[in-house]
């Protein structure tokens, strides 16, 4: 049970310190991520329809 209380104390301290989140590295653009996901889904749809020619 002491491991649980130690972890609880550490997480409580970590949560109290935070305050604001500051990014130190550039983030991936959400538009780029969404566009890539859309292209991949369209590619999978095209592959699926090529293998399903009997319908």
Secondary structure, 3 states (H helix, E strand, C coil): CHHHHHHHHHHHHHHHHHCCCCCCCCCCCHHHHHHHHHHHHHHHHHHHHHHCCCC
